[in-house]
Amino acid sequence: MTSVAGEAWFRDEALQRALSLLNADGGEGRVVGGAVRNSLMGLPVADIDIATTLLPEAVVERAAAAGIKAVPTGIAHGTVTLVIDGKPFEITTLRRDVETDGRRARVAFSEDWQADAERRDLTINALYASVDGEVLDLVGGLADLERRNIRFIGDAAARIAEDHLRILRFFRFFAHYGSGRPDADGLRACAAARSKIAALSAERVWSEMKKLLAAKDPGRALLWMRQVGILTEVLPETEKWGIDAIPALVTTEQALRWPSDPLLRLAAIVPPDAARLAKLAERLRMSKAEAACLQAWANMPAIKDDMSEAAFDRLLYRHDASGVVARLKLALAIARGKAEGDFEEMARAARLSKLLERTTKWKRPAFPLGGADALAAGIAAGPRVGEVLGKLEQEWLDGNFAMSRAKLLARLKDLASA
């Protein structure tokens, strides 16, 4: 018998209290999905979801009687969130699909665990853990988990027809949990339905792609997405640019202990074209911060690895540091990928590493003058103020930030009287 009863997350008092509440008086609740999957794979468990035979109103009533906070996060769809000791548990009534259109489903509540399992997407996501920790597998998920096989439940095409987002989820879960080749039936079904991705909301598409790109190594998933035309559907910018930079980037990340950065990985597979990336960010409804990060990278000119420290500091002053870091990291990954047996690339990688280290420690100096100084020197308010201050800032920059405020004021006086 496969069990998670001995796992620390399962023994947690808050979870046990939730399960006791749901399993009393003829009700039944089981942990389902990611918590069970990750626990069996030896991976961290974060969110804990519970499926129950109880109707959402009954869950709320039981929670109120027990003094537990219940939040109706999606009560119309059967979901209530219980908050116990500050920990949220999403409780969802068993469901069966009544009608689907590829984007949303109309469901009916049920007490049938088999029907609830069969309406889910992938076998490894339909594993349940009972109140005593026994793992219940109704769709062959344990065997797939052991083989790291990402497989749709039942007919792959039918699962995708129910929700087109499952195309991207198939590759996202393959990136995180899969091994070898993707399941052939799933791959064919995803390829056949790839045009349906256009009907999905941009937010959902970007959310899935961001999660995929955050995998420890998304390279194989991206390769298969490109092979069957799905990557072009989602990111047409990659079509003539390719994904060849990903393996070296992932290897470098792991060697240098960089965190997995979805935006850096995205930058590695799209051209540094500010206009195109602005359209990409708009199309995928990226956040302002994400769009700005891509723009900082695209607007950053290529960095010469042999530039002097003074010249590099001037570059840092003029450009967004995040763009500099992205440029350096991608260049360093490429150099490290070519470095084996190539002393020139090894030396280049070493120089880029030093520049990257300098970037992380660099603090932008403040220009000593401001508009008030220009006005006090007698320069009339207007464009002339910006012109003069810009000229002085460039002189200060060319002098490696060494000009004192006193010298700059003297120069300001000269320019004002000229």
C-alpha positions, -999 to 999 in steps of 0.1 A, spaced: 0 0 0 13 34 -10 9 59 18 18 95 28 8 90 64 43 94 77 50 127 59 54 158 80 30 178 58 3 152 62 7 150 100 3 188 103 -23 196 130 -41 221 108 -45 196 79 -56 168 103 -82 191 118 -95 199 83 -97 162 73 -114 153 106 -140 180 100 -148 167 65 -147 130 73 -172 132 102 -209 122 101 -209 105 68 -188 130 49 -155 122 32 -125 144 23 -93 134 6 -61 154 -2 -58 155 -40 -34 166 -66 -1 184 -62 5 177 -26 2 139 -31 21 140 -64 50 160 -50 52 140 -17 56 107 -37 83 123 -58 102 136 -28 95 172 -38 84 200 -15 47 203 -8 32 238 -8 -5 242 -14 -28 215 -1 -61 209 -18 -88 187 -5 -117 171 -24 -149 162 -5 -183 146 -10 -199 174 11 -216 203 -7 -200 237 -2 -228 249 20 -223 219 43 -185 227 45 -193 262 55 -218 251 82 -194 226 96 -166 251 97 -188 277 115 -198 251 141 -161 243 147 -150 279 149 -130 276 117 -129 305 92 -144 297 58 -139 319 28 -163 313 -2 -135 317 -28 -155 298 -55 -186 285 -38 -206 285 -71 -181 260 -85 -179 241 -52 -148 256 -37 -145 269 -1 -112 278 15 -108 269 52 -82 289 71 -68 269 101 -39 283 122 -33 308 94 -30 280 68 -54 280 38 -69 247 26 -89 248 -6 -119 224 -3 -137 215 -34 -169 193 -38 -166 163 -61 -177 173 -96 -186 159 -130 -186 180 -162 -220 187 -177 -209 210 -205 -175 223 -218 -164 246 -245 -127 245 -244 -123 274 -220 -148 269 -192 -170 241 -179 -204 238 -164 -203 212 -136 -226 193 -114 -217 182 -78 -212 146 -72 -203 119 -47 -185 98 -73 -148 97 -68 -142 79 -101 -161 106 -120 -141 133 -102 -108 117 -110 -117 112 -147 -126 149 -152 -91 160 -142 -64 165 -168 -33 144 -161 -30 110 -143 -3 123 -119 -27 151 -108 -55 127 -99 -40 109 -69 -59 111 -36 -48 106 0 -75 94 24 -78 105 60 -54 78 71 -28 87 44 -35 58 20 -29 69 -16 -58 61 -39 -52 58 -76 -82 56 -99 -66 64 -132 -32 48 -133 -13 78 -119 11 58 -97 26 39 -126 30 71 -147 46 88 -117 71 60 -113 80 63 -150 78 101 -149 53 98 -178 30 128 -183 -3 113 -196 -38 127 -201 -66 108 -183 -85 87 -209 -87 101 -244 -61 129 -248 -81 148 -275 -112 147 -254 -94 161 -224 -80 189 -245 -114 197 -261 -127 202 -225 -101 229 -218 -76 241 -244 -52 253 -217 -44 216 -211 -22 218 -242 2 241 -223 -3 223 -190 9 191 -207 42 207 -216 45 225 -183 41 193 -163 65 176 -187 91 203 -180 88 199 -143 81 162 -138 85 143 -171 113 122 -185 123 108 -219 99 115 -247 65 130 -241 35 106 -242 28 100 -279 -10 102 -277 -7 134 -257 18 149 -281 -3 142 -312 -35 156 -295 -17 188 -285 -3 193 -320 -37 187 -336 -54 213 -313 -26 239 -313 -47 265 -331 -71 265 -302 -45 282 -280 -55 315 -297 -89 312 -280 -74 313 -245 -70 344 -225 -36 360 -227 -32 360 -189 -38 322 -187 -13 316 -216 14 337 -200 8 322 -166 14 287 -180 44 297 -200 60 315 -170 56 283 -149 70 262 -177 100 285 -181 106 283 -143 112 246 -144 147 234 -134 153 226 -171 126 236 -195 148 227 -225 132 194 -235 97 208 -232 105 238 -253 121 215 -279 90 193 -282 68 224 -283 88 237 -312 88 203 -330 50 202 -331 44 239 -338 31 249 -304 59 272 -295 53 292 -326 16 295 -317 25 310 -283 58 328 -290 61 335 -328 91 356 -319 111 324 -314 104 311 -349 136 324 -365 155 329 -333 154 294 -318 159 279 -284 195 268 -288 207 291 -260 187 273 -233 209 242 -226 240 264 -219 219 289 -198 205 261 -177 239 245 -172 254 279 -162 225 286 -138 230 253 -121 268 256 -119 267 292 -106 236 287 -85 216 313 -102 178 311 -95 156 299 -124 144 331 -140 116 328 -165 122 362 -180 159 356 -185 150 323 -202 125 341 -223 151 366 -233 173 338 -244 149 326 -270 136 359 -285 154 386 -305 165 417 -286 141 439 -305 125 465 -282 95 471 -305 87 434 -310 91 427 -273 68 456 -264 41 439 -286 49 405 -271 44 419 -236 11 436 -246 -1 405 -263 5 383 -233 -7 409 -209 25 409 -189 28 430 -158 44 464 -161 75 452 -142 79 422 -166 75 443 -197 100 468 -183 125 440 -176 123 428 -212 127 464 -225 158 470 -203 174 439 -218 164 447 -254 176 483 -251 209 473 -236 237 473 -262 261 443 -264 287 445 -237 324 442 -247 339 418 -222 373 435 -224 361 471 -216 378 490 -188 362 493 -154 358 530 -159 340 525 -192 319 498 -177 309 521 -148 298 547 -172 277 521 -191 261 511 -158 253 547 -150 235 552 -183 215 519 -184 191 499 -163 211 475 -141 186 447 -148 193 450 -185 230 449 -179 227 418 -157 206 400 -183 230 408 -211 260 396 -191 243 364 -179 233 354 -214 267 362 -228 284 344 -199 262 313 -205 272 313 -242 309 317 -234 308 289 -209 290 267 -234 319 271 -258 347 271 -232 356 235 -231 389 232 -249 387 268 -261 410 290 -241 398 322 -257 362 315 -246 374 305 -212 391 339 -208 360 356 -222 339 338 -196 362 349 -168 361 385 -179 323 384 -181 321 369 -147 341 398 -133 318 423 -149 288 406 -136 302 406 -101 310 443 -104 274 449 -115 260 432 -84 281 454 -62 278 487 -81 259 516 -66 248 544 -89 264 577 -78 242 608 -76 250 637 -99 259 666 -76 239 693 -94 202 699 -99 178 723 -115 179 747 -85 216 751 -90 211 760 -127 185 786 -118 206 801 -90 235 805 -115 212 827 -136 200 802 -163 164 810 -173 139 783 -166 132 762 -197 150 738 -221 183 756 -215 184 742 -179 183 706 -191 208 713 -219 234 728 -195 229 701 -168 232 674 -194 265 688 -207 279 690 -171 266 655 -163 285 641 -194 317 659 -183 313 644 -148 307 610 -164 337 613 -187 358 622 -156 347 589 -140 325 607 -115 355 625 -99 345 661 -104 335 677 -71 304 697 -66 325 728 -63 342 722 -97 308 715 -113 294 747 -99 324 766 -113 317 751 -147 280 759 -143 289 795 -137 311 795 -169 283 780 -190 257 804 -176 278 834 -185 288 821 -220 
